[in-house]
Amino acid sequence: MGTFYYLANEGFGLNLDILDTNLVNLAILVGLLLFYGRKFLTQLLTDRRNKIEAEIKQAEQRAQEAAAALAEAQQKLAQAQTEAEKIHQNALSRAQEVKESILAQGREEVARLQATASKELSTETDKVIAQIKAQIVSLALAKAESELKTNLDSSVQEKLTERSIAQLGGR
């Protein structure tokens, strides 16, 4: 591969030096590439740059969305924890109320049982007293009757009968 050259003294000739010819060929090639390939390379690099910028914007947008989703999730977690604490406090409060209610009912039941026991005791006492009185009366009558039978003769009986008739008739 040689190149043609023109020398003023010698005229046209052929240069067979490989290093010289490659540099010239390379310069021509670079010149042609710059002249004709500039638009293509510029377009190719611009497209690549635009694509990279779009991907960076998308990555930034996804990062912002992820940060917003994280903030929302943290807010929901905080709300859920607050709600759980409220539920816990309400449960404790309700448990205390139920405990106090049960204790009050127990006190009322004890008081009712004591009142019932007191009434039953009073009733039983009254029954026992009535039975004792009845036995005393019965024993007194039996004793009086036995005394009357032993101390009462026919003349005393007649006087007692007449006095009882007189009292009944005098009325």
C-alpha positions in Angstrom: 0.0 0.0 0.0 1.6 3.0 -1.1 0.6 6.5 -1.4 1.1 8.9 -4.3 3.0 12.0 -3.6 4.3 15.0 -5.6 7.7 16.4 -5.3 8.5 19.6 -7.0 11.9 18.3 -8.3 11.2 14.8 -9.0 7.5 14.9 -9.9 5.0 12.3 -9.0 6.0 9.1 -7.2 5.0 6.3 -5.0 5.8 6.3 -1.2 6.2 2.9 0.1 7.2 3.8 3.6 4.6 2.1 5.9 4.9 4.5 8.8 4.4 7.6 6.6 1.5 6.2 4.7 -0.3 4.9 7.8 -0.2 8.4 9.4 -1.6 9.9 6.3 -4.3 7.3 6.0 -5.1 7.6 9.6 -5.4 11.4 9.3 -7.7 11.0 6.3 -9.8 8.5 8.1 -10.1 10.6 11.3 -10.9 13.6 9.1 -13.6 11.7 7.3 -15.0 10.3 10.6 -15.1 13.8 12.1 -16.7 15.3 9.1 -19.3 12.7 8.4 -19.5 10.8 11.7 -19.8 13.8 13.9 -23.6 13.9 13.6 -23.8 10.2 14.2 -21.4 10.2 17.1 -23.0 13.3 18.6 -26.5 11.7 18.3 -25.3 8.4 19.7 -23.6 10.1 22.7 -26.6 12.4 23.2 -29.0 9.5 23.2 -26.8 7.6 25.6 -26.6 10.7 27.8 -30.4 11.2 27.7 -30.9 7.6 28.5 -28.6 7.7 31.5 -30.2 11.0 32.7 -33.7 9.4 32.4 -32.5 6.4 34.4 -31.0 8.6 37.1 -34.3 10.6 37.3 -36.3 7.4 37.5 -33.9 6.1 40.2 -34.3 9.4 42.1 -38.1 9.3 41.7 -38.2 5.7 43.0 -35.9 6.7 45.9 -38.3 9.6 46.7 -41.3 7.2 46.4 -39.6 4.7 48.7 -38.7 7.4 51.2 -42.4 8.6 51.1 -43.6 5.0 51.5 -41.2 4.5 54.4 -42.4 7.7 56.1 -46.0 6.7 55.6 -45.3 3.2 56.9 -43.5 4.7 60.0 -46.5 7.0 60.6 -48.9 4.1 60.3 -46.7 2.1 62.7 -46.7 5.0 65.2 -50.5 5.3 64.8 -50.9 1.5 65.3 -48.7 1.6 68.4 -50.7 4.5 69.8 -53.9 2.7 69.1 -52.5 -0.5 70.7 -51.6 1.5 73.8 -55.1 3.0 73.9 -56.6 -0.4 73.6 -54.3 -1.7 76.4 -55.3 1.2 78.6 -59.0 0.7 77.9 -58.6 -3.0 78.7 -56.9 -2.2 82.0 -59.6 0.3 82.8 -62.4 -2.1 81.9 -60.7 -4.9 84.0 -60.5 -2.5 87.0 -64.2 -1.6 86.5 -65.2 -5.2 86.3 -63.1 -6.1 89.3 -64.7 -3.3 91.4 -68.2 -4.3 90.1 -67.5 -8.0 91.1 -66.2 -6.9 94.5 -69.3 -4.6 95.1 -71.6 -7.5 94.1 -69.7 -9.7 96.5 -70.1 -7.2 99.3 -73.8 -6.8 98.5 -74.2 -10.6 98.5 -72.4 -10.9 101.9 -74.6 -8.2 103.4 -77.7 -9.9 102.0 -76.6 -13.2 103.4 -75.9 -11.6 106.8 -79.3 -9.9 106.8 -81.0 -13.2 105.8 -79.0 -15.1 108.5 -79.9 -12.4 111.0 -83.6 -12.7 110.1 -83.5 -16.5 110.2 -81.8 -16.3 113.6 -84.4 -13.9 114.9 -87.2 -16.1 113.5 -85.7 -19.2 115.0 -85.1 -17.4 118.3 -88.8 -16.3 118.3 -89.9 -19.9 117.6 -87.7 -21.3 120.3 -89.1 -18.7 122.8 -92.6 -19.5 121.7 -92.0 -23.2 122.2 -90.4 -22.6 125.6 -93.4 -20.4 126.6 -95.8 -23.1 125.4 -94.0 -25.7 127.4 -93.9 -23.4 130.4 -97.7 -22.8 130.1 -98.3 -26.5 129.5 -96.2 -27.4 132.5 -97.9 -24.7 134.6 -101.3 -26.0 133.6 -100.3 -29.5 134.4 -98.9 -28.5 137.7 -102.0 -26.4 138.5 -104.2 -29.2 137.5 -102.4 -31.7 139.6 -102.4 -29.3 142.5 -106.1 -28.7 142.1 -106.8 -32.4 142.0 -104.9 -33.0 145.1 -106.1 -29.9 147.1 -109.6 -29.6 145.8 -112.2 -31.5 147.6 -115.9 -31.5 146.8 -116.9 -28.6 149.1 -114.2 -26.3 147.6 -115.3 -27.4 144.1 -118.9 -26.4 144.9 -117.9 -23.0 146.1 -115.6 -22.5 143.1 -118.4 -23.5 140.7 -121.0 -21.2 142.4 -118.6 -18.3 142.4 -117.8 -18.9 138.7 -121.6 -19.1 137.9 -122.2 -15.9 139.9 -119.5 -14.1 138.0 -120.9 -15.2 134.7 -124.5 -14.4 135.7 -123.6 -11.0 137.1 -122.3 -9.8 134.0 
